[in-house]
């Protein structure tokens, strides 16, 4: 049984409030796990069944009629989630990466929805399931302490934190202001060297000329400014290449190959 998950609303700064439960934001793949008719099934947030990709979770001892919500991660040697590793595991059955299912909520128990119950009560019911499995970790969260936890995430180079209202229901298929994410962004100066002819993606390079990746996120106003500044050098069937234009982007760290992960436009540097 698939349940469309409750999604996070983004905010810029963390805060301290004891009416919120603070959790680490895991850098992995959102996963809904359900058990009905003695069968465990796994779904991504977009309702793609991926049961066969994670066979080590199929012997999890939970009652029929249970639906869990969590994140699949692969831990790097230091313990931090490794997004590239979890994607390698997701894309290849031959990958040896060990996954951990970090469970932070329960939506159904004994075949009955508990989505309208407050988060604290759902957390207690999740704890009562006593999930004892080598590949499963239950996320309890902390009361308040958003500022300290975010600073720790920054210190450890983790993705960020999540702040959830303690009394919030589970709002199925909704991006809710009751669940908030604060991302630990990095900022880097790069050059825009071209764009796709559909005007969707921008080619980025570092000042030394090495490729920095592709950027999709830029407001319409800034796109208009880019086109007013650009000086076209050459074109192909797919790309228009321009004289490099310096800008600052925010992103979620760098890949192992030095590319920026999910860069978005921040400001011009010209």
C-alpha positions in Angstrom: 0.0 0.0 0.0 1.4 3.4 -1.0 0.9 6.6 0.9 1.9 9.8 -0.7 4.3 11.3 1.9 4.1 14.6 3.7 6.7 17.0 2.3 8.8 19.7 3.9 8.6 23.4 3.5 11.9 25.2 3.2 13.0 28.0 5.5 16.3 29.9 5.6 17.2 30.0 9.3 16.8 27.5 12.2 15.1 28.4 15.5 14.6 27.2 19.0 11.1 26.2 20.0 10.1 23.4 22.4 6.9 23.0 20.4 9.0 21.5 17.6 10.8 18.2 17.3 14.2 18.5 15.6 15.7 15.8 13.4 18.7 15.5 11.1 17.8 15.9 7.4 19.0 12.7 5.9 20.7 12.8 2.5 19.2 9.8 0.9 16.0 8.5 -0.9 12.6 8.9 0.7 11.0 5.5 1.1 7.5 4.3 2.1 7.5 0.8 3.6 4.3 -1.1 4.0 3.2 -4.6 5.0 -0.1 -6.0 4.0 -1.1 -9.7 3.5 2.3 -10.7 4.9 4.1 -8.9 2.1 6.5 -6.0 2.5 6.5 -3.5 -0.3 8.8 -0.4 -0.8 7.9 2.8 -2.7 9.6 6.0 -3.6 7.8 9.3 -2.9 6.6 9.3 -6.5 4.9 5.9 -6.1 7.5 3.8 -7.9 7.7 0.4 -6.4 11.3 -0.5 -5.6 10.8 -3.6 -3.4 13.3 -5.7 -5.3 16.1 -3.1 -4.9 16.4 -3.5 -1.1 15.9 -7.2 -0.3 17.6 -6.8 3.1 14.5 -4.9 4.3 12.0 -7.6 3.4 12.4 -9.6 6.6 11.6 -6.6 8.9 9.3 -7.9 11.6 6.3 -5.6 11.7 2.6 -6.3 11.9 0.3 -6.5 8.9 -1.4 -3.2 8.1 1.7 -1.1 8.9 3.0 1.8 6.8 6.3 3.5 7.7 7.9 6.6 6.4 11.7 7.2 6.3 14.8 7.7 4.3 17.2 5.1 2.8 20.8 6.2 3.3 24.3 4.8 2.8 26.7 5.8 5.6 30.2 7.0 4.6 33.2 5.8 6.7 32.7 8.7 9.1 29.1 7.9 9.5 27.6 10.8 7.5 25.0 9.9 4.7 26.7 9.5 1.3 24.1 10.5 -1.4 26.2 9.4 -4.3 26.7 6.0 -2.7 23.0 5.5 -2.1 22.3 6.5 -5.7 24.9 3.9 -6.9 23.1 1.3 -4.8 19.7 2.4 -6.1 20.8 2.2 -9.8 22.8 -1.1 -9.6 22.0 -4.4 -8.0 25.7 -5.2 -8.1 26.5 -2.4 -5.6 27.9 -3.6 -2.3 26.8 -0.5 -0.4 25.0 -1.3 2.8 21.8 0.7 3.2 20.1 1.8 6.4 16.4 2.7 6.5 16.0 5.6 8.9 12.4 5.5 10.0 10.9 8.8 11.3 7.1 8.2 11.2 4.4 5.7 11.1 1.1 6.4 9.1 -0.8 3.1 9.5 -0.9 0.6 12.3 -3.1 -2.6 12.1 -4.6 -1.4 8.9 -5.9 1.8 10.4 -4.7 5.3 9.5 -3.2 7.2 12.5 -2.3 10.2 10.3 -4.6 12.5 12.3 -2.8 11.7 15.6 -0.1 14.2 16.7 3.5 13.6 15.8 4.5 12.9 19.4 1.9 10.1 19.6 2.9 8.6 16.3 6.5 8.7 17.5 5.5 6.8 20.6 3.6 4.2 18.5 6.6 3.8 16.2 8.8 3.2 19.3 6.3 0.5 20.5 6.8 -1.4 17.2 10.3 -2.3 18.6 11.9 -2.4 15.1 15.0 -4.6 15.7 16.8 -5.0 12.4 20.4 -4.5 11.3 19.4 -2.2 8.4 16.8 -0.1 10.3 17.2 2.8 12.6 14.4 4.7 14.3 14.6 8.5 14.5 13.3 9.8 17.8 14.3 13.4 17.4 15.0 16.1 20.0 12.6 18.6 21.6 13.6 22.1 20.5 17.4 22.8 20.2 17.1 23.7 16.5 19.9 26.2 16.6 22.4 24.0 18.3 21.5 21.0 16.1 21.9 23.0 12.9 25.3 24.3 14.0 26.3 20.7 14.7 25.1 19.7 11.2 27.2 22.5 9.7 30.2 21.5 11.7 29.9 17.9 10.5 29.2 19.0 6.9 25.7 17.4 7.0 22.8 18.4 4.8 20.8 20.2 7.4 17.9 19.7 9.9 14.2 19.3 10.0 11.9 21.0 12.5 8.5 19.4 12.9 5.6 20.7 15.0 5.2 18.2 17.9 1.4 18.2 17.6 1.3 18.1 13.8 -0.8 15.4 12.0 0.6 13.5 9.0 -0.7 15.5 6.1 -0.7 13.0 3.2 0.4 14.3 -0.2 1.0 17.9 1.1 4.0 20.2 1.5 3.3 21.5 4.9 4.4 24.5 7.0 4.3 22.1 10.0 7.4 20.4 8.8 10.3 22.7 8.0 13.7 22.0 6.5 16.8 24.1 6.9 19.5 23.3 4.4 23.2 23.7 5.1 24.1 25.3 1.8 27.6 26.0 0.4 28.2 29.1 -1.8 30.7 29.2 -4.7 31.7 31.6 -7.4 31.3 30.1 -10.9 31.2 31.1 -14.5 28.1 30.7 -16.7 29.6 29.5 -20.0 26.4 28.5 -21.9 22.8 27.4 -21.8 20.5 25.0 -23.5 18.5 26.4 -26.4 15.3 25.6 -24.4 16.6 28.1 -21.9 16.2 25.6 -19.1 19.8 24.7 -18.0 23.0 26.7 -17.6 26.5 25.3 -18.1 28.8 26.2 -15.2 32.6 26.1 -14.8 35.0 27.1 -12.1 37.3 30.2 -12.7 40.1 27.8 -13.7 38.0 26.5 -16.6 37.1 23.0 -15.1 33.4 22.0 -15.4 31.3 22.7 -12.3 28.0 21.2 -13.4 24.7 22.3 -14.7 22.3 24.8 -13.1 18.5 24.8 -13.6 17.3 27.1 -10.8 17.3 30.8 -11.7 14.3 33.2 -11.4 12.7 34.6 -14.6 14.0 38.1 -13.7 17.6 36.9 -13.4 17.2 34.9 -16.6 16.1 38.1 -18.4 19.2 39.9 -17.0 21.4 37.1 -18.1 20.1 37.4 -21.7 20.7 41.1 -21.6 24.3 40.6 -20.6 25.3 37.6 -22.7 27.7 37.7 -25.6 27.2 34.6 -27.8 30.4 32.8 -28.9 29.0 29.8 -30.8 26.1 27.4 -31.0 25.4 23.7 -31.4 22.1 22.0 -31.9 21.6 21.8 -28.2 23.7 24.6 -26.6 24.5 28.3 -26.9 28.0 29.1 -25.7 28.7 32.6 -24.3 31.5 34.7 -23.0 31.8 33.6 -19.3 29.7 35.6 -16.8 30.6 35.4 -13.1 28.0 34.6 -10.5 27.5 33.1 -7.1 25.5 29.9 -6.6 24.3 28.0 -3.6 24.5 24.2 -3.6 24.5 21.1 -1.5 28.3 20.3 -1.4 30.3 18.8 -4.3 30.2 15.4 -5.8 33.2 13.1 -5.7 34.1 14.4 -9.2 34.1 18.0 -8.0 30.7 19.0 -9.6 28.3 21.2 -7.7 25.2 19.4 -6.4 21.9 21.0 -7.2 23.3 24.5 -7.8 20.9 27.5 -7.8 21.5 31.1 -8.7 22.3 33.4 -5.8 23.7 36.7 -7.2 25.7 38.2 -10.0 29.4 39.0 -9.4 29.8 41.5 -12.2 
